[in-house]
């Protein structure tokens, strides 16, 4: 291979590696594949540009050590100046403030039948197995007193459908 081709190949690997890092940061955050590809391409580009392999390996190891040291110093500085509070969410979702986790026992109502206590247009109240529930239809109107069936439960949202009267 000619030296010019090797240099162009090295530059291409470096540029593609940087593009992979940008994709990891902006498009595929947290997935890792793009970041690993970026590390491999940048390392390969450095190896191709180096005079010999031992010099390139030493440079990469020194860069890795410097990165770890800078990372640790950054963590210490962030904790010293309370920068974590600017980066993390400090609000808690307390039940006294109105945050309620979905009750897992609501899923037990799926498939059960009951009676609409109020007109459902599309939301209202129904009685299912002796319990008064806030329910919603899929958009249709159901008069009060009509028989209903719970077709699905999504978190705290109970979706019902009118049961067709058998004549």
C-alpha positions in Angstrom: 0.0 0.0 0.0 1.2 3.4 -0.8 1.9 5.9 2.1 -0.6 8.4 0.7 -3.3 5.8 0.7 -2.5 4.8 4.3 -2.7 8.4 5.4 -6.0 9.0 3.7 -7.3 5.7 5.2 -6.2 6.9 8.7 -7.9 10.3 8.3 -11.1 8.5 7.1 -11.0 6.2 10.1 -10.5 9.2 12.4 -13.4 11.1 10.8 -15.7 8.1 10.9 -14.7 7.5 14.5 -15.7 11.0 15.5 -18.9 10.7 13.5 -19.7 7.5 15.5 -19.0 9.4 18.8 -21.4 12.1 17.7 -24.0 9.6 16.8 -23.6 7.9 20.1 -24.0 11.2 22.0 -27.0 12.6 19.9 -28.8 9.8 18.1 -28.2 6.5 20.0 -27.5 7.6 23.6 -26.8 4.8 26.0 -26.8 2.0 23.4 -23.0 1.6 23.1 -22.5 0.1 19.7 -21.8 3.4 18.0 -19.4 4.4 20.8 -17.5 1.1 20.6 -17.2 1.5 16.8 -15.9 5.1 17.4 -13.3 3.9 19.8 -12.1 1.2 17.4 -12.0 3.6 14.4 -10.1 6.3 16.2 -7.7 3.8 17.7 -7.1 2.3 14.2 -6.6 5.8 12.7 -4.0 6.6 15.4 -2.2 3.3 14.7 -2.1 4.0 11.0 -0.7 7.5 11.5 1.9 6.4 14.0 5.6 5.9 13.0 5.6 2.5 14.7 3.1 0.4 16.7 4.8 0.7 20.1 4.7 4.5 19.9 1.0 4.5 18.9 0.1 2.0 21.6 2.0 4.1 24.2 0.2 7.2 23.0 -3.2 5.5 23.3 -2.5 4.2 26.8 -1.3 7.6 27.9 -4.5 9.2 26.5 -6.6 6.6 28.3 -4.9 7.3 31.6 -5.2 11.1 31.1 -8.9 10.6 30.4 -9.4 8.6 33.6 -7.5 11.2 35.7 -9.5 14.1 34.1 -12.8 12.2 34.8 -11.9 11.6 38.4 -10.9 15.3 38.9 -14.1 16.4 37.2 -16.2 14.2 39.6 -14.4 15.8 42.6 -14.9 19.3 41.3 -18.5 18.7 40.6 -19.2 17.3 44.1 -17.2 20.2 45.7 -19.2 22.9 43.9 -22.5 21.1 44.1 -22.8 20.8 40.3 -24.7 17.6 40.7 -27.8 19.5 41.7 -27.8 21.3 38.4 -27.6 18.1 36.5 -30.0 15.9 38.5 -33.7 16.2 39.2 -34.3 17.2 42.8 -38.1 17.0 42.9 -39.7 13.9 44.4 -43.1 12.7 43.4 -44.8 12.4 46.8 -48.4 11.1 47.2 -49.3 14.1 49.3 -48.6 16.3 46.3 -51.0 14.3 44.1 -48.6 11.7 42.5 -50.2 8.3 42.7 -48.7 5.1 41.4 -51.0 2.9 39.4 -52.7 0.3 41.6 -51.7 -3.2 40.4 -55.0 -4.6 41.6 -56.8 -2.6 38.9 -55.6 -5.1 36.3 -57.7 -7.8 38.0 -60.8 -6.0 36.6 -59.9 -6.9 33.0 -62.7 -8.9 31.5 -65.1 -8.3 34.4 -68.7 -7.0 33.9 -70.5 -4.2 35.6 -73.1 -1.4 35.3 -72.5 2.2 34.2 -73.5 4.4 37.2 -73.3 7.6 35.2 -73.5 8.4 31.5 -70.1 7.6 30.0 -69.3 10.3 27.4 -66.6 8.9 27.3 -65.6 9.1 31.0 -67.7 8.5 34.0 -68.3 6.0 36.9 -69.2 2.3 36.8 -69.7 -0.4 39.4 -67.7 -3.5 38.7 -67.8 -6.4 41.2 -69.3 -4.1 43.9 -66.6 -1.4 43.5 -67.2 2.1 42.2 -64.5 2.8 39.5 -63.7 5.8 37.3 -63.8 4.4 33.8 -63.5 5.6 30.2 -64.9 4.3 26.9 -63.0 4.2 23.6 -65.0 7.2 22.5 -68.5 5.9 22.3 -71.4 7.1 24.5 -72.9 4.7 27.0 -76.1 5.6 29.0 -76.2 5.1 32.7 -77.6 1.7 33.8 -76.2 -0.1 30.8 -74.1 -3.3 31.2 -70.4 -2.8 30.5 -67.3 -5.0 30.3 -63.7 -3.9 31.2 -61.7 -4.5 28.1 -58.3 -3.2 29.2 -56.5 -1.5 32.1 -53.7 0.9 31.3 -52.1 2.2 34.5 -55.0 3.9 36.3 -57.1 4.2 33.2 -59.9 1.6 33.0 -61.4 1.2 29.5 -64.9 -0.3 29.2 -67.2 -1.3 26.3 -71.0 -1.7 26.4 -72.2 -5.3 26.4 -74.7 -5.8 23.5 -78.1 -6.8 24.8 -79.1 -10.3 23.9 -82.7 -10.4 22.7 
